[in-house]
């Protein structure tokens, strides 16, 4: 394969660090300049180096993940020089507005909370690289504060130690890898604009909690709190420590009248112990725990509405064009949310058989690093292995857009199933990037039906209807329910349910 046309600049800088969201924005701004054809400004992690190599922008020689990679390709030398200067200016502006490490004294959570005093913040949010998160969380617990640990990469034994310490201190640890929470009406991390109300959520799942809270909002029902506990909390190693504490906290909360417990497939013994504890509470607890027997979050919401004596609404959707999949087509699910990906696989597997994934239902179906494998495939682009040194795919769609282009170029007949998650923290206009990619893919593939689970509310900054209309105009079938989207994709494939 010939090298891409144009001129290029590739350099590595040591001693420079910026968070992945800021670097993504720099890349986007520079890529929009005239004459620029490709840009990667990111920390030199293996994933980002692979992305640069796919663009023909791999650096020469050894690299280190703590180096900053600046890789640009342009049509001519003038455009290239201007683009590199724009990268330098953007990085210098960041240093000017945020200050250097020397200008801002290093501080710990513990020191900050001590300065605030006993009447200060009741909740500390930790969002630092995983190797540093444990010490900061421990400081907050020691100061008597609950903690939301947004960071991932925390060893499971440290998670257990933090949650045991929090239980002893009478506070709660949400996380690690807790991306979604709503506490007393305040949205934290990736969360949606939903009305206040009587339903509390305990969630070992980020996008699962968003799906449920958004469907409740569409049904006219609000939430009191959404307490994320981290995706590993119901695994055998952790034993549901934070889930049990969160259930107890909601049971004691006068604003909470009902509770939904949301999780990816848990360890059976842990699920049983949590179920037994929930049965002892005064507040009714309904399970929305995914499993082969209960694979549908939407059904769990509908059951709760029935419990409350409310009508189940017709969930919003935008029908796609009258089309069917090509003979022999397979399911390709490209997800940003792990729980939504799990739900799709649990619903589709009985009809399709084995589905390979980087978060497989069974170990022997693990994709490994081959995200473009043939056959039925569902990929979670939000998995930890695909977010090291990168912003979450709900913010930065680069890897998923690349996968869509590769699918269209590969020639394998398929139905493409996607999630798009709206709300605080997410891409301010996901359709803006996705529509051109889908249009190009459908034109190249000839027949590529697209089905989208659009998770959000009308109150979100992006607006559910605005995004749905834009995606439908690009030929996608759009559903507010991920379960409904998955079943529609199965219908296109001609698969029996």
WOSUL-V17334 format. One record per residue. N is the residue number from 0. SS is DSSP state (alpha for helix, beta for strand, coil for the rest). OMEGA is omega in radians with two decimals (NA if undefined). D_LAST is the distance of its C-alpha to the last C-alpha in Angstrom with 2 decimals. Layout:
# WOSUL-V17334
n: (N:N)
ss: (SS:SS)
omega: (OMEGA:OMEGA)
d_last: (D_LAST:D_LAST)
This chain:
# WOSUL-V17334
n: (0:1:2:3:4:5:6:7:8:9:10:11:12:13:14:15:16:17:18:19:20:21:22:23:24:25:26:27:28:29:30:31:32:33:34:35:36:37:38:39:40:41:42:43:44:45:46:47:48:49:50:51:52:53:54:55:56:57:58:59:60:61:62:63:64:65:66:67:68:69:70:71:72:73:74:75:76:77:78:79:80:81:82:83:84:85:86:87:88:89:90:91:92:93:94:95:96:97:98:99:100:101:102:103:104:105:106:107:108:109:110:111:112:113:114:115:116:117:118:119:120:121:122:123:124:125:126:127:128:129:130:131:132:133:134:135:136:137:138:139:140:141:142:143:144:145:146:147:148:149:150:151:152:153:154:155:156:157:158:159:160:161:162:163:164:165:166:167:168:169:170:171:172:173:174:175:176:177:178:179:180:181:182:183:184:185:186:187:188:189:190:191:192:193:194:195:196:197:198:199:200:201:202:203:204:205:206:207:208:209:210:211:212:213:214:215:216:217:218:219:220:221:222:223:224:225:226:227:228:229:230:231:232:233:234:235:236:237:238:239:240:241:242:243:244:245:246:247:248:249:250:251:252:253:254:255:256:257:258:259:260:261:262:263:264:265:266:267:268:269:270:271:272:273:274:275:276:277:278:279:280:281:282:283:284:285:286:287:288:289:290:291:292:293:294:295:296:297:298:299:300:301:302:303:304:305:306:307:308:309:310:311:312:313:314:315:316:317:318:319:320:321:322:323:324:325:326:327:328:329:330:331:332:333:334:335:336:337:338:339:340:341:342:343:344:345:346:347:348:349:350:351:352:353:354:355:356:357:358:359:360:361:362:363:364:365:366:367:368:369:370:371:372:373:374:375:376:377:378:379:380:381:382:383:384:385:386:387:388:389:390:391:392:393:394:395:396:397:398:399:400:401:402:403:404:405:406:407:408:409:410:411:412:413:414:415:416:417:418:419:420:421:422:423:424:425:426:427:428:429:430:431:432:433:434:435:436:437:438:439:440:441:442:443:444:445:446:447:448:449:450:451:452:453:454:455:456:457:458:459:460:461:462:463:464:465:466:467:468:469:470:471:472:473:474:475:476:477:478:479:480:481:482:483:484:485:486:487:488:489:490:491:492:493:494:495:496)
ss: (coil:coil:coil:coil:coil:coil:beta:beta:beta:beta:beta:beta:beta:coil:coil:coil:coil:coil:coil:alpha:alpha:alpha:alpha:alpha:alpha:alpha:alpha:alpha:alpha:alpha:alpha:coil:coil:coil:coil:beta:beta:beta:beta:beta:beta:beta:beta:coil:coil:alpha:alpha:alpha:alpha:alpha:alpha:alpha:alpha:alpha:coil:coil:coil:coil:coil:coil:coil:coil:coil:coil:coil:coil:coil:beta:beta:beta:beta:beta:beta:beta:coil:coil:alpha:alpha:alpha:alpha:alpha:alpha:alpha:alpha:alpha:alpha:alpha:alpha:alpha:alpha:alpha:alpha:alpha:alpha:alpha:alpha:alpha:alpha:coil:coil:coil:coil:coil:coil:coil:coil:coil:coil:alpha:alpha:alpha:alpha:alpha:alpha:alpha:alpha:coil:coil:coil:coil:coil:coil:beta:beta:beta:beta:coil:coil:coil:alpha:alpha:alpha:alpha:alpha:alpha:alpha:alpha:alpha:alpha:alpha:alpha:alpha:coil:coil:coil:beta:beta:beta:beta:coil:coil:coil:coil:coil:coil:alpha:alpha:alpha:alpha:alpha:alpha:alpha:alpha:alpha:alpha:alpha:alpha:alpha:alpha:coil:coil:coil:beta:beta:coil:coil:coil:coil:coil:beta:beta:beta:beta:coil:coil:beta:beta:beta:beta:coil:beta:coil:coil:coil:coil:beta:beta:beta:beta:beta:beta:beta:beta:beta:coil:alpha:alpha:alpha:alpha:alpha:alpha:alpha:alpha:alpha:alpha:alpha:alpha:alpha:coil:coil:coil:coil:beta:beta:beta:beta:beta:beta:coil:coil:coil:coil:coil:coil:coil:coil:coil:coil:coil:coil:alpha:alpha:alpha:alpha:alpha:alpha:alpha:alpha:alpha:alpha:alpha:coil:coil:coil:coil:coil:coil:beta:beta:beta:beta:beta:beta:coil:coil:coil:coil:alpha:alpha:alpha:alpha:alpha:alpha:alpha:alpha:alpha:alpha:alpha:alpha:coil:coil:coil:coil:beta:beta:beta:beta:beta:beta:coil:coil:coil:coil:coil:coil:coil:alpha:alpha:alpha:alpha:alpha:alpha:alpha:alpha:alpha:alpha:alpha:coil:coil:coil:coil:coil:coil:coil:coil:coil:beta:beta:coil:coil:coil:coil:coil:coil:coil:coil:coil:coil:coil:beta:beta:beta:beta:beta:beta:coil:coil:alpha:alpha:alpha:alpha:alpha:alpha:alpha:alpha:alpha:alpha:alpha:alpha:alpha:alpha:alpha:coil:coil:coil:beta:beta:coil:coil:coil:coil:coil:alpha:alpha:alpha:beta:coil:coil:coil:coil:coil:coil:coil:coil:coil:coil:beta:beta:beta:beta:coil:coil:coil:alpha:alpha:alpha:coil:coil:coil:coil:coil:coil:coil:coil:coil:coil:coil:alpha:alpha:alpha:alpha:alpha:alpha:alpha:alpha:alpha:alpha:alpha:alpha:alpha:coil:coil:coil:beta:beta:beta:beta:beta:beta:beta:beta:coil:coil:beta:coil:coil:coil:coil:coil:alpha:alpha:alpha:alpha:alpha:alpha:alpha:alpha:alpha:alpha:alpha:alpha:alpha:alpha:alpha:alpha:coil:coil:beta:beta:beta:beta:beta:beta:beta:beta:coil:coil:coil:coil:coil:coil:coil:coil:alpha:alpha:alpha:alpha:alpha:alpha:alpha:alpha:alpha:alpha:coil:coil:beta:beta:beta:beta:coil:coil:alpha:alpha:alpha:alpha:alpha:alpha:alpha:alpha:alpha:alpha:alpha:alpha:coil:coil:coil:coil)
omega: (-3.11:3.14:3.11:-3.12:3.09:3.11:-3.04:3.01:3.08:3.12:3.09:-3.14:3.10:3.10:3.12:3.11:2.98:-3.11:-2.98:3.14:3.12:-3.13:3.08:-3.14:3.08:3.13:-3.13:-3.09:-3.12:3.14:-3.12:-3.11:3.11:3.06:3.14:-3.08:3.10:3.14:2.91:2.99:-2.99:3.02:-2.98:3.06:3.12:-3.13:3.14:3.07:3.09:3.10:3.12:3.13:3.11:3.10:-3.08:-3.07:-3.13:3.09:3.05:3.04:-3.07:3.11:3.08:-3.11:3.13:3.04:3.07:3.11:3.03:-3.08:-3.07:2.96:-3.10:-3.07:-3.12:-3.06:-3.13:3.13:3.14:-3.13:3.13:-3.14:3.13:3.09:3.12:3.06:-3.14:-3.11:-3.14:3.12:3.11:3.11:3.09:3.14:-3.11:-3.05:-3.11:-3.11:3.11:3.11:-3.13:-3.09:3.14:-3.11:3.08:-3.12:3.09:3.04:-3.12:-3.14:3.14:-3.14:3.10:3.13:3.14:3.14:-3.02:-3.10:-3.12:-3.05:3.12:-3.08:3.07:3.10:-3.10:3.09:3.10:3.07:-2.98:-3.08:3.13:-2.99:-3.03:-3.11:-3.14:3.11:3.12:3.08:-3.11:3.12:3.14:3.11:3.08:-3.14:2.93:-3.00:2.90:-3.13:3.10:-3.06:2.94:-3.14:3.09:3.13:-3.02:3.13:3.07:3.06:3.14:-3.13:3.12:-3.07:3.05:3.11:3.13:3.11:-3.14:-3.12:-3.14:3.09:-3.03:2.97:3.03:-3.07:0.02:-3.12:3.05:-3.09:-3.02:3.02:2.96:-3.10:-3.13:3.10:-3.14:-3.14:-3.12:-3.13:3.07:3.12:-3.04:3.08:-3.11:-3.09:3.04:-3.12:-2.92:-3.03:3.03:3.10:2.91:-2.90:2.93:-3.00:3.12:-3.10:3.04:3.08:3.12:3.10:-3.08:-3.12:3.13:3.09:3.08:3.14:3.12:3.10:3.12:-3.10:-3.11:-3.12:3.04:3.11:2.92:-3.08:3.06:-3.10:-3.11:-3.03:-3.12:-2.95:-3.13:2.99:-3.06:-3.07:-3.08:2.99:3.09:-3.06:-3.12:3.11:3.13:3.12:-3.14:3.08:3.12:-3.14:3.13:3.10:-3.13:-3.06:-3.10:-3.14:-3.08:-3.12:3.10:-3.10:2.95:3.10:-3.01:3.13:2.83:3.13:-3.08:2.96:-3.05:-3.10:3.12:3.11:-3.13:-3.13:3.10:3.11:3.13:3.12:-3.13:-3.12:-3.12:-3.08:3.10:3.13:3.11:-3.13:3.06:-3.11:2.92:3.13:-3.11:3.06:3.08:3.14:-3.12:-2.97:-2.85:3.12:-3.13:3.09:3.11:3.09:-3.14:3.08:3.11:3.11:3.09:3.07:-3.08:3.14:-3.10:3.09:3.04:-3.10:2.93:-3.06:-3.08:3.08:3.00:-3.10:3.11:3.10:3.10:-3.11:3.05:-3.11:3.05:3.09:3.13:-3.10:-3.13:3.10:3.03:3.12:-3.13:-2.94:2.96:-3.12:-3.09:-3.14:3.10:3.05:3.08:-3.13:3.13:-3.13:-3.13:3.11:-3.01:-3.02:3.12:3.13:-3.02:-3.00:-3.03:3.07:-3.14:-3.06:2.96:2.97:-2.91:3.04:3.07:-3.04:-3.07:3.13:-3.10:3.12:-2.95:-3.13:-3.07:-3.07:3.13:-3.12:3.12:3.14:3.13:-3.06:2.97:-3.10:2.99:-3.14:3.06:3.11:-3.06:-3.07:-3.11:3.13:3.10:3.13:-3.14:3.00:3.11:-3.10:3.03:3.07:-3.06:-3.07:-2.95:-3.06:-3.14:3.08:3.08:3.13:3.10:3.12:3.13:3.10:-3.14:-3.11:-3.04:3.06:3.13:3.13:-3.00:2.83:-3.08:-3.14:-3.07:2.86:2.99:-3.04:-3.12:3.04:3.09:3.07:-3.10:3.08:-3.11:3.10:-3.09:3.12:-3.13:3.10:-3.02:-3.09:3.10:3.14:3.13:3.12:3.13:-3.12:-3.14:3.10:-3.09:-3.08:-3.12:3.09:-3.14:3.07:-3.11:3.12:-3.04:2.93:-3.09:-3.05:-3.13:3.12:3.08:-3.13:3.13:-3.13:-3.11:3.14:-3.08:-3.06:3.13:3.14:-3.12:-3.13:-3.13:-3.13:3.11:3.12:3.10:3.08:-3.13:2.93:-2.98:-3.11:3.04:-3.12:3.08:3.11:3.11:3.10:-3.13:-3.14:3.07:3.08:3.08:3.10:3.12:3.13:-3.10:-3.10:3.04:-3.07:NA)
d_last: (42.62:45.42:45.97:45.02:47.93:50.15:52.08:50.74:51.80:50.37:52.01:51.46:53.19:53.89:54.62:52.45:49.37:47.23:43.87:40.81:40.16:43.74:43.62:40.42:42.29:45.28:43.15:41.62:45.04:46.71:43.94:44.54:48.19:49.51:49.64:47.32:44.42:42.97:43.60:42.69:44.61:43.16:44.12:44.28:41.35:39.67:36.64:38.96:41.10:38.14:37.28:40.96:41.11:38.19:40.33:43.40:45.00:45.21:48.39:50.95:52.05:50.87:48.89:48.19:45.36:48.07:49.29:48.38:47.16:48.28:47.05:47.59:47.63:49.42:50.77:54.41:56.74:57.48:53.84:53.27:56.31:55.32:51.79:53.12:55.66:52.92:51.08:54.39:55.10:51.71:52.16:55.75:54.73:52.34:55.25:57.55:55.29:53.99:57.13:57.66:57.23:60.99:61.11:58.52:59.40:56.65:55.50:53.28:51.04:53.51:56.47:54.82:53.87:57.37:58.84:56.66:57.81:56.33:55.44:53.57:49.91:47.74:44.91:45.26:42.73:42.83:41.68:43.61:42.72:41.26:44.42:46.40:43.98:44.79:48.49:47.95:45.45:47.86:50.65:48.72:47.88:51.53:52.50:50.37:47.63:43.86:42.27:39.29:38.93:37.13:38.16:35.97:37.43:38.95:39.17:37.24:40.49:42.03:39.10:39.68:43.41:43.01:40.74:43.12:46.04:44.33:43.67:47.32:48.43:46.36:44.39:40.82:39.50:36.44:35.17:35.97:33.51:33.09:32.21:31.58:33.66:35.21:38.33:40.22:38.84:39.64:36.80:37.06:35.42:32.21:31.78:31.21:33.53:32.34:34.41:36.12:35.01:34.54:31.38:31.97:29.44:29.87:27.79:27.46:25.59:26.92:24.15:22.22:25.39:25.66:22.19:22.96:26.55:25.71:23.18:25.86:28.44:26.50:26.43:30.17:30.19:32.12:32.45:35.57:34.90:32.18:33.38:31.80:32.56:31.42:28.34:30.05:31.29:28.77:29.19:31.43:34.35:34.68:33.67:32.66:36.28:35.76:32.84:35.19:37.96:35.82:34.59:38.25:39.32:36.91:37.96:41.52:40.80:41.90:39.70:36.47:35.26:31.69:29.99:26.50:26.10:23.84:23.16:21.23:20.51:24.05:26.21:25.57:29.29:29.74:26.85:28.50:31.91:30.75:29.04:32.32:34.36:32.27:32.84:36.57:36.61:37.84:35.16:31.69:29.13:25.37:23.10:20.70:20.58:17.44:16.23:13.29:13.78:14.38:12.62:13.26:16.82:16.45:15.65:18.75:20.81:19.87:20.87:24.12:24.89:24.55:26.84:29.30:29.32:28.01:25.75:22.41:22.89:20.81:20.12:21.87:20.31:21.73:19.79:20.04:21.69:20.30:19.06:16.45:16.31:18.82:18.12:17.19:16.27:15.01:13.95:17.16:17.11:20.72:21.18:24.38:23.03:22.14:20.31:18.12:17.48:16.65:14.22:12.43:12.39:11.33:8.15:7.57:9.19:7.00:5.17:8.68:11.13:14.29:14.93:18.65:20.28:23.67:22.19:19.95:17.91:20.16:23.70:23.43:20.93:23.60:24.40:27.96:29.64:27.79:25.75:25.52:24.00:22.02:18.38:15.53:17.64:17.69:21.30:22.88:26.12:27.39:27.69:31.33:31.90:31.22:33.31:36.59:39.26:36.85:35.73:32.18:29.77:29.56:33.25:33.60:30.83:32.81:30.72:27.43:29.21:30.55:27.12:25.92:29.06:28.60:25.07:26.50:29.49:27.67:26.30:22.88:20.38:17.84:15.96:17.86:16.42:19.31:20.56:23.95:25.70:28.75:31.59:34.81:35.30:32.60:33.44:35.40:33.69:30.55:29.89:33.41:32.56:28.93:29.50:32.05:29.92:26.86:29.20:30.84:27.66:26.21:29.62:29.94:26.51:26.65:22.95:21.19:18.72:19.06:16.92:18.82:18.44:21.99:23.19:26.52:28.67:31.16:33.91:33.05:35.64:33.21:31.95:28.26:28.90:31.29:28.88:25.94:28.26:29.50:26.12:24.90:28.21:27.37:24.31:21.60:18.95:19.77:18.14:19.94:16.82:15.37:12.09:12.07:13.20:10.53:7.74:10.39:10.90:7.49:8.42:11.79:10.84:9.36:6.34:3.78:0.00)
